Amino acid sequence: MITNCDHLAPLKFAKSLPFAFTEHGALMAATVLNSPKAVAMSVYVVRAFIQMREQLAANRQILKRLVEIDKTLLEHDSVLRDIYRKLLPLLQPPPEPPKRRIGFGRDDKA
């Protein structure tokens, strides 16, 4: 049985050249060129890819930690807000007692 893959023909050759190589593409280009300078540049490119991968992993870990810190800060923020609302009446000055009148008052009962 033979399959017809004509629907993939437009993908075979791109009209524009790529702007970047992958790590594996750089290695393949170095093996094809097979010159000392090409090998040195491929090693340089591979080291750059490794360094980028390590930095991305470190950034992911930092972002994960920042999300955890943000979550705990939001929890603490809500708890502190509740405590502040409960303490707010205690922070207000006490109301002044009513002033006593000097002298004798009339007693309506007598």
C-alpha positions in Angstrom: 0.0 0.0 0.0 1.4 3.4 -1.0 0.2 6.6 0.6 0.0 9.9 -1.1 1.6 12.8 0.9 1.0 15.6 -1.6 -0.6 17.7 1.1 2.8 18.1 2.7 4.4 19.5 -0.4 4.1 23.2 0.6 6.0 22.4 3.8 9.0 20.8 2.1 10.7 24.0 1.0 10.1 27.3 2.9 10.3 30.5 0.9 12.3 32.3 3.6 15.4 31.3 5.4 15.4 30.6 9.1 16.6 33.3 11.5 17.9 31.0 14.1 19.3 27.5 14.5 18.5 25.0 17.2 21.2 23.4 19.3 21.0 20.3 17.1 21.1 22.3 13.9 24.3 24.0 15.0 25.8 20.6 15.6 24.8 19.2 12.3 26.1 22.3 10.5 29.5 21.9 12.2 29.7 18.2 11.3 28.9 19.0 7.7 31.4 21.9 7.4 34.1 19.8 9.3 36.6 22.6 9.8 38.4 23.6 13.1 36.6 27.0 13.1 33.2 25.4 12.5 33.8 22.9 15.3 34.9 25.7 17.7 31.9 27.8 16.8 29.5 24.8 17.3 31.0 24.2 20.7 30.5 27.9 21.5 26.9 27.7 20.2 26.1 24.5 22.2 27.6 26.1 25.4 25.4 29.2 24.8 22.3 26.9 24.4 23.2 25.1 27.6 23.6 28.4 29.5 20.3 29.6 28.1 18.6 26.4 29.2 20.1 26.7 32.7 19.0 30.3 33.0 15.5 29.5 31.9 15.3 26.7 34.5 16.5 29.1 37.2 14.0 31.7 36.1 11.2 29.1 36.3 12.3 28.3 39.8 12.5 31.9 40.8 9.0 32.6 39.3 7.6 29.6 41.1 9.0 30.8 44.4 7.7 34.3 43.7 4.2 32.9 43.2 4.5 31.1 46.5 5.6 34.2 48.3 2.8 36.2 46.6 0.3 33.7 47.8 1.5 33.8 51.4 1.6 37.6 51.3 -2.0 37.7 50.2 -3.0 35.4 52.9 -1.1 37.4 55.5 -2.6 40.6 54.0 -6.1 39.4 54.6 -5.3 38.2 58.1 -3.7 41.6 59.0 -6.7 43.4 57.5 -9.0 41.4 59.8 -6.9 42.2 62.8 -6.8 45.9 61.9 -10.6 46.0 61.6 -10.9 44.4 65.0 -8.4 46.7 66.7 -9.8 49.9 65.1 -12.5 50.5 67.7 -9.9 50.0 70.4 -7.7 52.7 68.9 -10.5 55.3 69.0 -10.5 57.7 72.0 -13.1 56.8 74.5 -16.3 59.0 74.4 -16.4 61.8 76.9 -18.7 61.3 79.8 -21.7 63.7 80.1 -20.9 66.8 82.2 -22.6 67.0 85.6 -24.6 70.0 86.3 -23.7 72.1 89.3 -26.4 72.8 91.8 -29.7 71.3 92.8 -31.8 69.8 90.1 -35.6 69.8 90.1 -37.1 66.5 91.0 -40.4 65.9 89.1 -41.5 63.2 91.5 -42.0 65.5 94.5 
